Amino acid sequence: YRTSPKMNLKNTILLSLQWLLICTLIGLFSGSASAFFLVALEWVTQTRENHNWIIWLLPIGGLIIGLLYHYYGASVIKGNNLLLEEYENPQQPIPFKMAPLVLIGTLITHLVGGSAGREGTAVQMGGAIADRFSNWFQLDKIDRRTILILGISAGFASVFGTPLAGALFALEVVYFSKINFKSVVLSFVVAFVAYYTVEFWQVEHTQYSVPILPELNGINLLWTIGSGILFGFAALLFSRTTHFWNRLFTKYIPFAPIRPLVGGTVLAIIIYSIGTTKYIGLGVPEIVNAFSNPNESYDFLLKILFTGFTLGAGFKGGEVTPLFFVGATLGSALSVVVPLPIALLAGMGFVAVFSGA
């Protein structure tokens, strides 16, 4: 039995339209979810900054997050890893409750003063939203993998306002498996839909710039390579620190909801002891400042410590913005000894630590 060229063309057009519709819907829903998340995140951040006493609620916030996930979120506690596991070996649909749980958990974390990011939240929301379409369109396992890539792409692109980076990020995090060309194209399509959805809601993203670029010569290249090695070690330290605290809390506190309660108590005491809030929350103002003013040599280390402890204790949020903080402040600090423009070093650290981690 052979199909005619007209039938093949018709099927191809229908299939293309179906995927275009899926990309549009995922982009719209994920972009809208990210827009709401960004507005809510800005509100809780400003509330905390205007009322520093809220930091004493870190133990209570941690307990609430712990109880929520213990009693209602056991199936989604793995977070981003669940998305990757389902991509590698599709078994069960991603529970939709992943989206509201990680949203609530992240907002609580930032409200009470935890040090965390936002990409993990957007990616999990995007993955949970996208996976709904697997059943609605009765997709097979191969196409479901594409759906998960689309969810990750839409989440990252919309929360940072970076469609190209979002599309590539989604493809990179699943590099261990075969990726078909269709997934590559659709990842870029959904990323731009999600990005323009956030633009439609008039939610602004932070802009960074490197105004001065020195000549690309042998000496500057050597300084860049040397800096890159240091950025790589910072990324390694960040990853090891987060895993260390997670293992420590898991080993000594068997009942999961108590971990963020204890961790929140320790965090609150330390934050008030050091007398600054620059290492908690997203830290975006410090990242912006790093592009123009040299940071202290220990700023990046304290951000690693605070973020690793926060996430290791069981609070929710992403790792990417803290990685930006670590890289930018380390690059900024290096500008004192490395003869390259401060904004360039901050920008290189910004991307290099993220890349390494």
C-alpha positions in Angstrom: 0.0 0.0 0.0 1.4 3.3 -1.1 0.3 6.8 -0.2 0.2 9.4 -2.9 2.5 12.5 -2.9 -0.6 14.6 -2.2 -1.5 12.5 0.8 2.0 12.8 2.1 2.0 16.5 1.6 -1.4 16.8 3.3 -0.2 14.8 6.3 3.0 16.8 6.6 1.0 20.1 6.6 -1.5 18.8 9.2 1.3 17.5 11.4 3.2 20.8 11.1 0.0 22.7 12.0 -0.5 20.5 15.0 2.9 21.1 16.4 2.7 24.8 15.7 -0.6 24.8 17.7 1.1 22.9 20.5 4.1 25.3 20.6 1.7 28.3 20.6 -0.4 26.9 23.5 2.6 25.8 25.6 4.3 29.2 24.9 1.2 31.1 25.9 0.5 29.2 29.1 4.1 28.9 30.2 4.8 32.5 29.3 1.8 33.7 31.2 2.7 31.5 34.2 6.2 33.0 34.2 4.8 36.5 33.9 2.7 36.0 37.0 5.6 34.4 38.8 7.9 37.3 38.0 5.4 39.9 39.2 4.7 37.9 42.4 8.4 37.4 43.0 9.1 41.1 42.7 6.3 41.7 45.2 7.5 39.3 47.8 11.1 40.5 47.4 10.1 44.2 47.9 7.9 43.1 50.9 10.9 41.4 52.5 13.3 44.3 51.8 10.8 46.8 53.3 10.1 44.6 56.4 13.3 42.9 57.4 11.7 41.3 60.4 10.1 38.8 58.0 13.5 37.0 57.9 12.7 35.7 61.4 9.9 33.7 59.7 12.4 31.6 57.8 11.8 28.6 60.1 8.0 28.9 59.7 8.3 29.3 55.9 10.6 26.3 55.8 8.2 24.2 57.8 5.3 25.1 55.5 7.3 24.2 52.4 8.4 20.9 54.0 4.9 19.9 55.0 3.4 20.9 51.7 5.8 18.6 49.8 5.7 15.8 52.4 2.0 15.5 52.3 1.0 16.7 48.9 4.1 16.8 46.7 5.9 13.4 47.2 5.5 12.6 43.6 7.1 15.8 42.4 9.7 16.3 45.1 12.5 15.5 42.5 11.7 18.7 40.7 13.8 19.2 37.6 15.3 15.7 37.9 11.8 14.3 37.5 11.5 16.0 34.1 14.9 14.6 33.0 14.0 11.1 34.2 10.7 11.2 32.3 12.6 12.4 29.2 15.1 9.5 29.5 12.5 6.9 30.4 8.9 8.0 29.9 6.7 6.3 32.4 4.0 8.5 34.0 2.7 12.0 33.1 4.2 14.9 35.1 1.7 15.6 37.8 0.2 19.1 37.2 0.5 19.9 40.9 4.2 20.3 40.3 3.5 23.8 39.0 1.5 25.3 41.9 3.6 23.6 44.5 7.0 24.9 43.2 5.4 28.3 42.6 4.2 28.5 46.2 7.4 27.1 47.6 9.6 29.5 45.7 7.6 32.5 46.7 7.7 31.5 50.3 11.4 31.0 50.1 12.0 34.5 48.7 9.5 36.1 51.0 11.2 34.9 54.2 14.8 35.4 52.9 16.1 32.2 51.4 18.9 32.4 48.8 17.6 30.8 45.6 16.9 31.5 42.0 13.9 31.3 39.7 14.7 29.1 36.7 13.9 25.9 38.4 10.5 27.1 39.2 9.8 28.3 35.7 11.2 25.1 34.1 9.1 22.9 36.4 5.9 25.0 35.7 6.7 24.8 32.0 7.2 21.0 32.1 4.1 20.4 34.1 2.0 22.6 31.7 3.5 21.1 28.6 3.0 17.5 29.6 -0.8 18.1 29.6 -0.6 18.1 25.8 0.8 14.6 25.6 -2.6 13.2 26.6 -4.7 15.8 24.8 -3.0 15.1 21.5 -2.4 11.4 22.2 1.3 11.6 21.6 3.6 8.6 21.7 6.8 8.4 23.9 9.0 9.9 21.3 6.8 12.9 20.8 6.4 13.2 24.6 10.1 13.7 24.8 9.7 16.6 22.5 6.9 18.0 24.6 9.2 18.0 27.7 11.9 19.8 25.8 9.3 22.4 24.8 8.2 22.9 28.4 11.8 23.4 29.6 12.5 25.8 26.7 9.4 27.9 27.3 10.0 28.1 31.0 13.6 29.2 30.8 13.1 31.6 27.9 10.1 33.3 29.5 11.5 33.8 33.0 14.8 35.3 31.8 13.6 37.0 28.6 16.2 35.0 26.6 14.6 32.9 23.9 17.8 31.8 22.2 19.4 30.7 25.5 16.1 29.1 26.6 15.9 27.0 23.5 19.5 25.9 23.7 19.3 25.3 27.5 16.4 22.8 26.9 18.4 20.9 24.3 21.6 20.9 26.4 20.1 19.5 29.6 18.9 16.4 27.7 22.1 16.1 25.8 22.6 12.5 27.1 19.8 11.3 24.9 19.2 11.4 21.2 17.6 14.6 20.0 15.8 14.7 16.7 15.8 17.7 14.4 12.1 18.4 15.0 12.8 19.0 18.7 15.5 21.5 17.8 13.2 23.6 15.6 10.2 23.4 17.9 12.4 24.3 20.9 13.2 27.7 19.3 9.6 28.2 18.2 8.1 27.7 21.6 10.9 29.8 23.3 10.0 32.8 21.2 6.2 32.4 21.8 6.8 32.2 25.5 9.2 35.2 25.4 6.7 37.4 23.5 3.9 36.3 25.8 5.8 37.8 28.8 6.5 40.9 26.6 2.7 41.1 26.0 2.0 41.1 29.7 4.5 44.0 29.9 6.8 42.3 32.5 10.3 43.6 32.3 13.6 41.7 32.5 16.9 43.0 33.9 19.3 44.1 31.2 23.1 43.8 31.4 25.6 45.3 29.1 29.4 45.2 28.4 30.2 48.7 27.0 33.9 48.2 26.5 35.5 45.4 24.6 39.4 45.2 24.5 41.4 44.0 21.6 41.4 40.2 21.2 45.1 39.4 21.3 47.3 36.7 22.9 47.7 38.4 26.3 44.0 39.1 26.7 43.2 35.6 25.6 45.5 34.2 28.3 43.9 36.3 30.9 40.5 35.1 29.7 41.6 31.4 29.9 43.0 31.9 33.4 39.8 33.6 34.5 37.8 30.8 32.9 39.6 28.2 35.0 38.7 30.1 38.2 35.1 30.4 37.1 35.1 26.7 36.5 36.3 26.0 40.0 33.6 28.3 41.4 31.0 26.3 39.5 32.4 23.1 40.9 32.4 24.5 44.4 28.7 25.6 44.0 27.6 22.1 42.8 29.6 20.3 45.5 28.3 22.7 48.3 24.6 22.2 47.4 25.0 18.4 47.3 27.0 18.5 50.6 24.2 20.3 52.5 21.5 18.1 51.0 23.3 14.9 52.1 24.0 16.4 55.5 20.4 17.3 56.1 19.1 14.0 54.8 21.5 12.0 56.9 20.8 13.7 60.3 17.2 14.8 59.9 15.1 11.8 58.6 11.8 13.6 58.7 11.9 15.9 55.6 9.6 18.8 56.8 12.0 19.4 59.8 15.0 20.0 57.5 13.9 23.5 56.2 12.7 24.3 59.7 16.1 23.7 61.2 17.8 25.3 58.1 15.6 28.3 58.3 16.5 28.9 61.9 20.2 28.7 61.2 19.8 31.0 58.2 17.8 33.6 60.1 20.4 33.8 62.9 23.3 34.1 60.4 21.6 36.8 58.3 21.0 38.9 61.3 24.5 38.2 62.6 26.3 39.5 59.5 24.0 42.5 59.3 23.3 42.4 55.5 20.7 41.0 53.2 22.9 41.1 50.0 23.4 37.4 49.9 19.7 36.3 50.1 17.0 36.3 47.5 17.9 36.6 43.9 20.6 39.1 44.4 19.9 41.0 41.2 20.9 44.4 42.5 24.3 43.0 43.4 24.7 41.4 40.0 23.9 44.8 38.3 26.4 46.5 40.6 29.1 44.0 39.8 29.2 45.3 36.2 30.5 48.7 37.4 32.0 48.4 40.9 34.5 45.8 42.1 33.1 43.3 44.6 34.7 42.0 47.8 36.8 38.9 47.2 34.5 36.9 49.5 31.1 37.9 48.0 30.9 35.0 45.6 31.9 32.5 48.4 29.2 33.7 50.7 26.5 33.5 47.9 27.6 29.9 47.3 27.3 29.1 51.0 23.9 30.8 51.4 22.4 29.2 48.3 23.8 25.8 48.9 22.5 25.8 52.4 19.1 27.1 51.4 18.5 24.6 48.7 20.1 21.8 50.6 17.8 22.4 53.6 14.8 21.9 51.4 13.7 25.4 50.4 12.5 25.8 46.8 13.8 27.9 43.8 16.3 27.7 41.1 20.1 27.8 40.9 20.7 29.9 37.8 20.4 33.4 39.2 22.6 32.6 42.2 25.1 31.2 39.6 24.9 34.5 37.8 25.6 36.3 41.1 28.6 34.0 41.9 30.1 34.5 38.4 29.5 38.2 38.1 30.8 39.1 41.6 33.9 36.8 41.1 34.6 38.4 37.8 34.1 41.9 39.3 36.5 41.0 42.2 39.1 39.7 39.7 39.1 43.1 37.9 41.4 44.4 40.6 44.2 42.1 39.4 43.1 41.1 35.9 43.7 43.9 33.3 40.3 43.5 31.5 37.3 45.8 31.8 35.2 45.2 34.9 31.9 44.8 33.0 33.6 42.2 30.6 34.9 40.2 33.5 31.6 40.3 35.3 29.8 39.2 32.1 32.3 36.4 31.4 31.8 35.2 35.0 28.1 35.5 34.6 28.0 33.0 31.7 31.0 30.9 32.6 30.0 29.8 36.1 26.5 29.0 34.8 28.1 27.0 32.0 30.4 25.1 34.3 27.7 24.3 36.8 
